[in-house]
Amino acid sequence: MSVNTFFDMPGGAKMPAIGLGTGGLRDESTVEAALNAAFDAGYRHFDTANMYQNEAFIGRVFKKWFSSGKAKRDDIFITTKLPFNGLHQDRVKMFMKQSLENLQLDYVDLYLIHFPIGFKYEEGPFLLSKKEVDDNIDHIAVWKKMEEQVDAGRTKAIGLSNFNQRQIERIMKTARIKPSCLQIELHVHLLQKDLVKYCHDNGMVVVAYSPLLAPGFTGEKRSIPPPMENATVKKIAAKYNKTDAQILLRYLVQKKIVPIPKSSNPVRMKENIEIFDFNIESADIKSLDDLEAGEMARLRKFDHFGPGIPNHPEFPFPG
Ligand SMILES: NC(=O)c1ccc[n+]([C@@H]2O[C@H](COP(=O)([O-])OP(=O)(O)OC[C@H]3O[C@@H](n4cnc5c(N)ncnc54)[C@H](OP(=O)(O)O)[C@@H]3O)[C@@H](O)[C@H]2O)c1
């Protein structure tokens, strides 16, 4: 495997095996510095979302790259997401077009439904809205509109984020264009093996968000420390003369899972992508597998988004 490793997506597209998460990169100068450092380190895959409120900043950086000849559009893989208040068949096209306008692109490589529960739409930034849960969600009708975005050339591929197997199966049954990706919280303590197997068996690429279990994130209650503090991870890192983060990211790539670690620190960004010059042996993979802690390790439950979330019939997580 090299830094140019790609995973095949249905329909012939290819996703670079690691990407830069941009959630949490909120001001323009931070985004510009981070993207430039990431590009120089070798990143060509970037993950954003309408909800991160940084698409316009990313778009301006891309524009500079394309006009200076630093990169061509085809060099870049960009994912963005339909926001929670866009989860309605009447709003998919509007939000897709808004993302393209922000990113100053004719198409994105991947458009994901961010979350299986929607909120009623109000003008203005989602994060500031009242966030009243919408009980009339029709995933099948929304998916048909997602398919139309592929037909119209606005996105190369479409997929899901934070959906469970039951919800994916329901879409698969009637989909004309099958979901090509599932983006979920996934790290050494929460491997979601059955869901990953289902996705791989159905040709979907699995993308791991919070692959380092988001050290430093304080938004939700943490029941397990970040795995970079784990003794087994540290021991394996010492054996391969790599950092803890490199072991955790390489471990996922060896499982054909695409990690999208977020960093705004050029040194850590470089560290996170320098994972293609070694191989973790199977005995060490087994030791890492044993760190699985199940649902208790899940950090992002989205219940702080609104009181209607945890008891909603489409709440995707067990328990
Ligand atoms: N689909 C969804 O619902 C969803 C939800 C959450 C996140 N995401 C996506 O996934 C991306 C990553 O997830 P995340 O930000 O939650 O978690 P993460 O990537 O596991 O952790 C990010 C944190 O780790 C630090 N970090 C990065 N590399 C490091 C290293 N080598 N050593 C030590 N610390 C390091 C970063 O700090 P520095 O910046 O200071 O390096 C940052 O605080 C997001 O940016 C977003 O694009 C998607």
The ligand as a Gaussian input file, in Angstrom:
#p B3LYP/6-31G(d) Opt

LIG

0 1
 N      -20.523000      12.005000       9.848000
 C      -20.535000      12.449000      11.083000
 O      -21.586000      12.496000      11.755000
 C      -19.255000      12.912000      11.709000
 C      -19.181000      13.104000      13.110000
 C      -17.981000      13.500000      13.645000
 C      -16.873000      13.724000      12.815000
 N      -16.968000      13.554000      11.463000
 C      -15.820000      13.793000      10.543000
 O      -14.711000      13.038000      11.009000
 C      -13.597000      13.904000      11.217000
 C      -12.712000      13.366000      12.326000
 O      -13.432000      13.101000      13.510000
 P      -13.165000      13.838000      14.909000
 O      -12.643000      15.196000      14.661000
 O      -14.404000      13.682000      15.711000
 O      -12.101000      12.938000      15.652000
 P      -10.592000      12.462000      15.436000
 O      -10.142000      12.689000      14.057000
 O      -10.538000      11.102000      16.028000
 O       -9.805000      13.415000      16.444000
 C       -9.482000      14.751000      16.157000
 C       -8.659000      15.283000      17.326000
 O       -7.443000      14.537000      17.413000
 C       -6.330000      15.414000      17.431000
 N       -5.287000      14.728000      16.658000
 C       -5.270000      14.484000      15.327000
 N       -4.169000      13.795000      14.989000
 C       -3.471000      13.596000      16.131000
 C       -2.254000      12.962000      16.422000
 N       -1.520000      12.385000      15.473000
 N       -1.827000      12.944000      17.717000
 C       -2.558000      13.535000      18.692000
 N       -3.732000      14.166000      18.480000
 C       -4.185000      14.191000      17.204000
 C       -6.804000      16.694000      16.787000
 O       -6.140000      17.808000      17.337000
 P       -5.282000      18.850000      16.424000
 O       -6.211000      19.435000      15.405000
 O       -4.773000      19.816000      17.405000
 O       -4.188000      18.021000      15.784000
 C       -8.272000      16.728000      17.178000
 O       -8.444000      17.326000      18.445000
 C      -14.246000      15.264000      11.491000
 O      -13.361000      16.325000      11.297000
 C      -15.373000      15.244000      10.498000
 O      -14.882000      15.576000       9.199000
 C      -18.143000      13.124000      10.903000

